[in-house]
């Protein structure tokens, strides 16, 4: 599931070549979906992983839920073309490789590290990218 703030040409279309990704806009095509409604929509889906660059809205341990995963990509708006590659790398890590492994996590993905919280756990976990 891709946030509406992400560019289709740089993020959605490239990852659709190897995933079943859709835009959050496709769930409610005639509505403006505010950030606080997104967790409600995600809970209604089957184990979605939500991709975003909205730090203020989604890099919060409080929004973790065992029914979905949130991946906040810490890149500038004009660097969105980095997201598909970062997502591929993220999905190779054991902690994110399967839907079951991802569920309940809120992650901050950067070009240097992956930091994440797990549902009902206040500990911040940090992973370095493997060489």
Residue pairs with C-beta under 8 A, 6 or more apart in sequence:
1 21
1 22
1 23
1 24
1 42
1 45
1 48
1 49
1 50
1 51
2 11
2 12
2 15
2 21
2 22
2 23
2 24
2 50
2 51
3 23
3 24
3 38
3 50
3 51
3 52
3 53
3 54
4 23
4 24
4 25
4 33
5 52
5 53
5 54
6 12
6 23
6 51
6 52
6 53
6 80
6 83
7 80
8 23
10 80
10 81
10 83
10 84
11 51
11 80
11 81
11 83
11 84
12 21
12 22
12 23
14 84
15 21
15 83
15 84
15 87
18 88
21 51
24 33
24 38
24 41
24 50
25 33
27 33
27 41
28 41
33 41
35 54
35 57
35 58
38 50
38 57
38 58
39 63
39 65
39 68
42 48
42 50
42 65
42 67
42 68
43 65
43 67
43 68
45 68
47 67
47 68
47 69
47 99
47 100
47 102
47 103
48 68
48 69
49 68
49 69
49 70
49 71
49 99
49 102
50 58
50 68
50 69
50 70
50 71
51 71
51 73
51 83
51 87
52 58
52 70
52 71
52 72
52 73
53 72
53 73
53 74
53 75
53 77
53 80
53 83
54 72
55 72
55 74
55 108
58 70
58 72
58 106
59 72
59 106
59 108
60 106
61 106
61 117
61 122
63 70
63 106
64 70
64 104
64 105
64 106
64 117
64 118
64 119
64 120
65 104
65 119
66 103
66 104
66 119
67 103
68 103
69 96
69 99
69 102
69 103
69 104
69 105
69 106
69 107
70 105
70 106
70 107
71 87
71 90
71 107
71 109
72 106
72 107
72 108
72 109
73 82
73 83
73 86
73 87
73 109
73 110
74 108
74 109
74 110
75 82
75 83
75 86
75 110
75 111
82 111
86 109
86 111
87 109
89 129
90 96
90 107
90 109
90 114
91 97
93 114
93 127
93 130
94 101
95 101
95 102
95 105
95 114
95 116
95 125
95 127
96 102
96 105
96 107
96 114
103 119
104 118
104 119
104 120
105 116
105 117
105 118
105 119
106 116
106 117
107 114
107 115
107 116
108 114
108 115
108 116
111 129
112 128
112 129
113 126
113 127
113 128
113 129
114 126
114 127
114 129
115 124
115 125
115 126
115 127
116 124
116 125
116 127
117 123
117 124
117 125
118 125
